[in-house]
Amino acid sequence: MSINIDTVEEKLVSELKLSTLQAKTFVLIVKKGRMTASDIAQNLDITESVAQQIAKSLIDAGGFIDITKTEFESTHPRFAVVNMYRRMCEREKIPFKKNLLIDNISIVLEKLYDDARTK
């Protein structure tokens, strides 16, 4: 199964059991870099409190780190996606093992992540 930037959000939802909004938020930060809850809200046309809640849920899921109370950053996709997969496996009580689809998701996101941070 092929993964590209157009299908990565869908795969984050199906494979990591993220909500659509969590997937959109994760990809947004990977693509654009560190953001405040206010910036996330503006980019996704949601309220700041919803953006804050989603970003905090991504910290709990293993994909984000909080820089300040309202500023968030993704860890490198290779780590973030595997962390989220590991935590999903724990939640769902399924064995954690190598998953090529998960690896491919992180590979697709890696270039976007690097491009956003080496401007």
Secondary structure, 3 states (H helix, E strand, C coil): CCCCCCCHHHHHHHHHCCCHHHHHHHHHHHHHCCEEHHHHHHHHCCCHHHHHHHHHHHHHHCCEEECCCCEEEECCHHHHHHHHHHHHHHHHCCCCCCCHHHHHHHHHHHHHHHHHHCC
